[in-house]
Amino acid sequence: MGQDATPGLPSFTEFVEVAWPGLYRTAYLLLGDHQLAEDLVQDALAKTYASWRRVREPAAARAYARTVLVNTAASWFRRRSWRREWPTDELPETATGHDPSDRPAVVAALRTLPPRQRAVVVLRYFDDLSVREVADTLGISEGTVKSQTSHALDRLRVALGDDVVPAPARGLPRSRP
Amino acid sequence: MTERLTDLMQRAVDDLRVPPAPTERVVAQGRAVRRTRRRTAAAVTAAVVLVAGIGVGATWRGTSEVEPARPDDTGRAEDLAGNGPALAVGSTVVLDGGDVIARVGADAVRSLYYTSAGVVVRHGTDAAQDGSAVMRFSLLTASGSLTRLPIELQSAVPSTDPTEPYLAFSTVAEGTVQVVVLDVRDGVEAARVPVPQVAKWGAWTSPVVSLDGDTVYVGSAEGSVSVDWRTGEVTETAEVDVYPDVRGGHTIATADGAPIVVDVATGELLAGTTGRSGMLSLSPDGRYARVGERIVDLETQAITRVGLRGPIGWSPSDEPFTLDGDRLTTCSPTTGECVETRLDLPAGAGSDDVRLGGVTYES
């Protein structure tokens, strides 16, 4: 492939095989649609390929691919036609009557979030990134990550219920550092 | 506290049927991305001077490793919030379809340039574009802050890419053309690249440039060139004329007297017109072309009609829009549906004082 020259680094094709499932799951949670998730990951990995000669270690490659994925999603979200079609500002009325443990419930709840809040939640609570890592990935301040997380959890609490997203205890921080 | 949320998301994707990785398609697409970023044929490497580089420049400098945490090269994440049309009336600038309104002192606005960090406003003592006066530049962000940039230009034609926080322009120093890339977030030069290959460029004091991703296209009467401003690599570019306008790898050219849209990397014809069709305009990211009230999706070739009359601008998210008095009409390029908004604009302004984002106002 002409892209596999760095000693100790997996070939790009090996990287794609290893990174694809994780990126696909992140993309699915961000978008809530299989075909779009596949397209998003393909776009992100194609952009990673274009920079592959600069990669020196696998962790950087994974983080880079994830950053590209989130930013590619961001460019999709910028289109108003997209915003009309996918995310909705309308919250489900309450969690009553929902089974929050089923997949449609959590995916649907994520789709009620504005794009940046959704990205913050997925990166923090699914990809297990720290506040600092999320801030770096999204190119925003740590304070913004915290505030966006707080807003997102408030909305998810309405959609999924207190059992899934308990209200923060008074006087305690809402999110881990 | 959020363990159950984490658990739910994990379970939501645990039994997901993950399709096999389309490795061959990824590689093929990656090669196309790389070709767009950097055309290597007949390349002449020029010295690149990174001046106090920050942001992406610093990310790549010093180490050749991919850094994991800088999103800038694919569009800034702040744009997750999205943004609408920008326009100006006199010295009043309106962003995001009316959400942000600011004034650039006593100056008149001459042009608006979309960037990922906000809108760069070119302003001067009047709205003329004839090169008779010095032009000043300011960055207006989505939060409403207005910051002067440390440059003043006369007839040079600058350029931005709406997904990047940079303004590119050219200058001539001791007879040699230089491409300058300014980081509008702090006014610091990210790169200055000498381009001695360009010696004739028409009536402007320095060549017209067009910024598209990592590439600055430089217009030349003897064959335009593209400059990878991160590496200094200069490449002949057959598809771009003396007045380059490249967006998303697409540009407007002429065939038999009629404007057409071509892919800069491949020369592929993407959209054609008859000579009577009128002016072609590319959307900010190059996905759409507009002729009159027809919008062509260059990916799908679908044509949408929008009911707009008069000068038509583009929002940074590729929506055509017009301003009629205080009435802003913004349309979807895919459905043709339009939304009308009333703006609070200064009274008594004439149409000559209006500037729309996504429109070129150059002499």
HADDOCK unambig.tbl for C-alpha pairs under 7 A between the chains (distance, minus, plus):
assign (segid A and resid 13 and name CA) (segid B and resid 23 and name CA) 6.33 0.50 0.50
assign (segid A and resid 16 and name CA) (segid B and resid 21 and name CA) 6.94 0.50 0.50
assign (segid A and resid 16 and name CA) (segid B and resid 23 and name CA) 6.54 0.50 0.50
assign (segid A and resid 17 and name CA) (segid B and resid 21 and name CA) 6.06 0.50 0.50
assign (segid A and resid 20 and name CA) (segid B and resid 21 and name CA) 6.02 0.50 0.50
assign (segid A and resid 21 and name CA) (segid B and resid 18 and name CA) 6.30 0.50 0.50
assign (segid A and resid 25 and name CA) (segid B and resid 13 and name CA) 6.03 0.50 0.50
assign (segid A and resid 42 and name CA) (segid B and resid 26 and name CA) 5.70 0.50 0.50
assign (segid A and resid 45 and name CA) (segid B and resid 26 and name CA) 6.41 0.50 0.50
assign (segid A and resid 46 and name CA) (segid B and resid 26 and name CA) 5.11 0.50 0.50
assign (segid A and resid 46 and name CA) (segid B and resid 27 and name CA) 6.23 0.50 0.50
assign (segid A and resid 46 and name CA) (segid B and resid 29 and name CA) 5.51 0.50 0.50
assign (segid A and resid 46 and name CA) (segid B and resid 30 and name CA) 3.84 0.50 0.50
assign (segid A and resid 47 and name CA) (segid B and resid 30 and name CA) 5.74 0.50 0.50
assign (segid A and resid 47 and name CA) (segid B and resid 33 and name CA) 6.44 0.50 0.50
assign (segid A and resid 49 and name CA) (segid B and resid 27 and name CA) 6.78 0.50 0.50
assign (segid A and resid 49 and name CA) (segid B and resid 30 and name CA) 5.21 0.50 0.50
assign (segid A and resid 50 and name CA) (segid B and resid 30 and name CA) 5.38 0.50 0.50
assign (segid A and resid 50 and name CA) (segid B and resid 31 and name CA) 6.52 0.50 0.50
assign (segid A and resid 50 and name CA) (segid B and resid 33 and name CA) 6.23 0.50 0.50
assign (segid A and resid 50 and name CA) (segid B and resid 34 and name CA) 4.85 0.50 0.50
assign (segid A and resid 54 and name CA) (segid B and resid 64 and name CA) 5.24 0.50 0.50
assign (segid A and resid 54 and name CA) (segid B and resid 65 and name CA) 4.74 0.50 0.50
assign (segid A and resid 54 and name CA) (segid B and resid 66 and name CA) 5.41 0.50 0.50
assign (segid A and resid 55 and name CA) (segid B and resid 65 and name CA) 4.88 0.50 0.50
assign (segid A and resid 55 and name CA) (segid B and resid 66 and name CA) 4.87 0.50 0.50
assign (segid A and resid 56 and name CA) (segid B and resid 65 and name CA) 5.31 0.50 0.50
assign (segid A and resid 60 and name CA) (segid B and resid 66 and name CA) 6.34 0.50 0.50
assign (segid A and resid 60 and name CA) (segid B and resid 67 and name CA) 6.08 0.50 0.50
assign (segid A and resid 60 and name CA) (segid B and resid 68 and name CA) 4.95 0.50 0.50
assign (segid A and resid 61 and name CA) (segid B and resid 66 and name CA) 6.98 0.50 0.50
assign (segid A and resid 61 and name CA) (segid B and resid 68 and name CA) 6.99 0.50 0.50
assign (segid A and resid 63 and name CA) (segid B and resid 68 and name CA) 4.75 0.50 0.50
assign (segid A and resid 63 and name CA) (segid B and resid 69 and name CA) 6.91 0.50 0.50
assign (segid A and resid 64 and name CA) (segid B and resid 67 and name CA) 6.73 0.50 0.50
assign (segid A and resid 64 and name CA) (segid B and resid 68 and name CA) 4.45 0.50 0.50
assign (segid A and resid 64 and name CA) (segid B and resid 69 and name CA) 6.64 0.50 0.50
assign (segid A and resid 67 and name CA) (segid B and resid 69 and name CA) 6.69 0.50 0.50
assign (segid A and resid 67 and name CA) (segid B and resid 71 and name CA) 5.84 0.50 0.50
assign (segid A and resid 68 and name CA) (segid B and resid 71 and name CA) 6.60 0.50 0.50
assign (segid A and resid 68 and name CA) (segid B and resid 74 and name CA) 6.41 0.50 0.50
assign (segid A and resid 71 and name CA) (segid B and resid 71 and name CA) 6.52 0.50 0.50
assign (segid A and resid 71 and name CA) (segid B and resid 74 and name CA) 5.98 0.50 0.50
assign (segid A and resid 71 and name CA) (segid B and resid 75 and name CA) 6.09 0.50 0.50
assign (segid A and resid 71 and name CA) (segid B and resid 76 and name CA) 6.87 0.50 0.50
assign (segid A and resid 71 and name CA) (segid B and resid 77 and name CA) 6.05 0.50 0.50
assign (segid A and resid 72 and name CA) (segid B and resid 74 and name CA) 6.72 0.50 0.50
assign (segid A and resid 74 and name CA) (segid B and resid 77 and name CA) 6.36 0.50 0.50
assign (segid A and resid 74 and name CA) (segid B and resid 79 and name CA) 6.68 0.50 0.50
assign (segid A and resid 74 and name CA) (segid B and resid 80 and name CA) 5.01 0.50 0.50
assign (segid A and resid 75 and name CA) (segid B and resid 75 and name CA) 6.92 0.50 0.50
assign (segid A and resid 77 and name CA) (segid B and resid 80 and name CA) 6.32 0.50 0.50
assign (segid A and resid 78 and name CA) (segid B and resid 79 and name CA) 6.66 0.50 0.50
assign (segid A and resid 78 and name CA) (segid B and resid 80 and name CA) 6.26 0.50 0.50
assign (segid A and resid 78 and name CA) (segid B and resid 82 and name CA) 4.59 0.50 0.50
assign (segid A and resid 78 and name CA) (segid B and resid 317 and name CA) 5.91 0.50 0.50
assign (segid A and resid 79 and name CA) (segid B and resid 317 and name CA) 5.15 0.50 0.50
assign (segid A and resid 80 and name CA) (segid B and resid 317 and name CA) 6.99 0.50 0.50
assign (segid A and resid 81 and name CA) (segid B and resid 332 and name CA) 6.55 0.50 0.50
assign (segid A and resid 101 and name CA) (segid B and resid 8 and name CA) 6.24 0.50 0.50
assign (segid A and resid 103 and name CA) (segid B and resid 12 and name CA) 4.52 0.50 0.50
assign (segid A and resid 106 and name CA) (segid B and resid 8 and name CA) 6.87 0.50 0.50
assign (segid A and resid 106 and name CA) (segid B and resid 9 and name CA) 6.76 0.50 0.50
assign (segid A and resid 115 and name CA) (segid B and resid 80 and name CA) 6.01 0.50 0.50
assign (segid A and resid 116 and name CA) (segid B and resid 80 and name CA) 5.54 0.50 0.50
assign (segid A and resid 116 and name CA) (segid B and resid 81 and name CA) 6.87 0.50 0.50
assign (segid A and resid 125 and name CA) (segid B and resid 6 and name CA) 5.13 0.50 0.50
assign (segid A and resid 126 and name CA) (segid B and resid 6 and name CA) 5.69 0.50 0.50
assign (segid A and resid 126 and name CA) (segid B and resid 9 and name CA) 6.41 0.50 0.50
assign (segid A and resid 126 and name CA) (segid B and resid 10 and name CA) 6.70 0.50 0.50
assign (segid A and resid 136 and name CA) (segid B and resid 69 and name CA) 5.06 0.50 0.50
assign (segid A and resid 136 and name CA) (segid B and resid 70 and name CA) 6.42 0.50 0.50
assign (segid A and resid 137 and name CA) (segid B and resid 69 and name CA) 5.05 0.50 0.50
assign (segid A and resid 137 and name CA) (segid B and resid 70 and name CA) 6.40 0.50 0.50
assign (segid A and resid 137 and name CA) (segid B and resid 71 and name CA) 6.24 0.50 0.50
assign (segid A and resid 138 and name CA) (segid B and resid 71 and name CA) 6.60 0.50 0.50
assign (segid A and resid 138 and name CA) (segid B and resid 77 and name CA) 5.01 0.50 0.50
assign (segid A and resid 139 and name CA) (segid B and resid 70 and name CA) 6.77 0.50 0.50
assign (segid A and resid 139 and name CA) (segid B and resid 71 and name CA) 6.22 0.50 0.50
assign (segid A and resid 139 and name CA) (segid B and resid 76 and name CA) 6.62 0.50 0.50
assign (segid A and resid 139 and name CA) (segid B and resid 77 and name CA) 5.66 0.50 0.50
assign (segid A and resid 140 and name CA) (segid B and resid 78 and name CA) 6.88 0.50 0.50
assign (segid A and resid 164 and name CA) (segid B and resid 4 and name CA) 5.26 0.50 0.50
assign (segid A and resid 164 and name CA) (segid B and resid 5 and name CA) 5.66 0.50 0.50
assign (segid A and resid 165 and name CA) (segid B and resid 1 and name CA) 6.98 0.50 0.50
assign (segid A and resid 165 and name CA) (segid B and resid 2 and name CA) 5.97 0.50 0.50
assign (segid A and resid 165 and name CA) (segid B and resid 5 and name CA) 6.45 0.50 0.50
assign (segid A and resid 166 and name CA) (segid B and resid 1 and name CA) 6.36 0.50 0.50
